Amino acid sequence: MSTMIRVRPLIQQDIESITAIYNHYILNSTITFEEKAITPDVMEQRINTTLERDLPWLVAEENSEIIGYAYAGIFKDRSAYRFTSEITVYVRPDIRQKGVGTQLYKELFEQLKGKVRTCVGCITLPNPASIALHEKFGMKPVGTFENVGFKFNQWLSVGYWQCHLED
């Protein structure tokens, strides 16, 4: 029996689930440069900062369980950057590569039209799956910062991808 994945706006009750997804990546991967797990309270503060700027924070839900999330965050906290947003997606590790990230980004990009002009994605390298997802949405590589992060006793580089949304 196949189930439907529903993408919807985040609600308060989702915060614990998305914190658990994010903490998995903090503790087990180099995808994020954070090194210590965060609490739901910290996640809630981050969410509120995004929502105060009228930017979307979405979740993917299957069988009433949160299986991923995506959001458009503040790129830089200077007025001239107000039409640029850094986008992010995380999917529960046991269901990666099943199209959930694509569904989340599809809705995120739709909601961003008319709110921002430029989307930026920051990807720890190497990460072919994330690169493929970003490029599926027309994002192009625009630069690499080599060996700027140090996690799990290794130096890590990040690449930046960007696209302009249609006016």
C-alpha positions in Angstrom: 0.0 0.0 0.0 1.5 3.3 -1.0 1.0 6.4 1.1 0.8 10.0 0.1 3.4 12.5 1.2 1.9 15.9 2.1 3.9 19.1 2.1 2.4 21.8 4.4 3.4 24.7 6.5 5.1 23.9 9.8 3.1 24.0 13.0 4.2 24.2 16.6 3.7 20.4 17.1 6.3 19.7 14.3 9.2 21.3 16.1 10.3 18.3 18.1 10.3 16.1 15.0 12.3 18.4 12.9 14.8 19.0 15.7 15.3 15.2 15.8 15.9 15.1 12.1 18.4 18.0 12.3 20.2 16.6 15.3 20.8 13.3 13.4 22.8 15.3 10.8 24.6 17.3 13.4 25.8 14.2 15.2 26.4 11.9 12.3 27.3 13.9 9.2 29.2 16.8 7.8 26.2 18.2 6.0 25.8 20.8 8.8 28.8 22.4 10.5 27.1 22.5 13.8 28.7 20.1 16.2 26.4 19.9 19.2 22.8 18.8 19.2 20.3 21.6 19.6 17.1 21.7 21.7 13.6 22.2 20.4 13.6 25.7 22.0 16.6 26.7 19.9 15.0 25.3 16.8 11.8 27.3 17.6 13.8 30.5 17.9 15.3 29.9 14.5 11.9 29.1 13.0 10.5 32.3 14.5 13.3 34.4 13.0 12.5 33.0 9.6 8.7 33.4 9.9 9.1 37.0 11.2 10.6 37.8 7.7 7.5 36.2 6.1 9.6 33.3 4.7 8.2 29.8 4.4 9.1 26.9 6.6 7.6 23.6 5.3 7.3 20.0 6.4 6.8 16.8 4.6 4.4 14.4 6.3 3.6 10.8 5.7 1.2 8.8 7.9 1.1 11.7 10.3 4.9 11.5 10.8 7.3 14.3 9.8 9.8 12.9 7.3 11.5 16.1 6.2 11.5 19.9 6.2 12.6 22.8 4.1 12.8 26.5 4.6 14.0 29.8 3.2 16.2 31.6 5.6 17.9 34.9 5.8 20.9 35.0 3.5 22.6 37.9 5.2 21.2 40.3 7.8 21.7 43.5 5.8 18.9 45.4 4.1 20.3 45.1 0.6 20.1 41.3 0.8 16.3 41.3 1.6 15.4 39.8 -1.8 17.9 36.9 -1.4 17.2 33.8 0.6 19.3 30.8 1.6 17.3 27.7 1.1 17.7 24.4 3.1 16.2 21.0 3.0 16.6 18.0 5.4 15.0 14.6 5.0 14.8 11.8 7.6 17.9 9.6 6.9 15.9 6.4 6.5 14.0 7.8 3.5 16.5 9.8 1.6 16.6 9.4 -2.2 12.8 8.9 -2.5 11.8 12.3 -3.8 10.9 14.0 -0.5 13.4 16.7 -1.0 12.1 17.3 -4.5 8.6 17.7 -3.2 9.7 20.1 -0.4 11.7 22.2 -2.8 9.0 22.3 -5.4 6.6 23.9 -2.9 9.3 26.1 -1.3 10.2 27.6 -4.7 6.5 28.2 -5.5 6.0 30.0 -2.2 9.1 32.1 -2.7 8.0 33.6 -6.0 7.2 37.2 -5.5 9.0 37.3 -2.1 12.6 36.8 -3.1 14.5 37.2 -6.3 17.6 35.0 -5.6 17.9 31.7 -3.8 21.3 30.5 -2.5 22.2 27.0 -1.4 25.3 26.1 0.6 26.4 22.5 0.2 29.2 20.7 2.1 31.4 19.0 -0.5 31.3 16.4 -1.7 27.5 15.8 -1.7 26.3 14.5 -5.1 22.7 14.0 -4.0 22.3 17.6 -2.7 24.0 19.0 -5.8 21.6 17.0 -8.0 18.6 18.3 -6.0 19.7 21.9 -6.3 20.5 21.7 -10.0 17.1 20.0 -10.6 15.7 23.4 -9.7 17.9 25.4 -12.0 20.5 26.3 -9.4 24.0 26.8 -10.8 27.4 26.5 -8.9 28.8 29.9 -8.3 31.7 29.3 -6.0 33.6 27.1 -3.5 35.2 28.0 -0.2 37.9 25.4 0.3 38.6 23.9 3.7 36.6 26.4 5.7 35.0 24.0 8.2 36.6 21.5 10.5 34.4 18.7 11.8 35.1 15.0 12.7 38.8 15.7 12.4 38.7 16.7 8.8 38.7 20.0 6.8 35.6 20.5 4.7 34.8 22.7 1.8 31.5 24.3 0.9 30.0 25.1 -2.5 27.4 27.7 -3.2 24.6 27.3 -5.8 22.2 30.0 -6.8 19.3 30.8 -9.0 17.1 33.7 -9.8 13.3 33.2 -9.6 11.1 34.4 -12.4 9.6 37.8 -12.0 
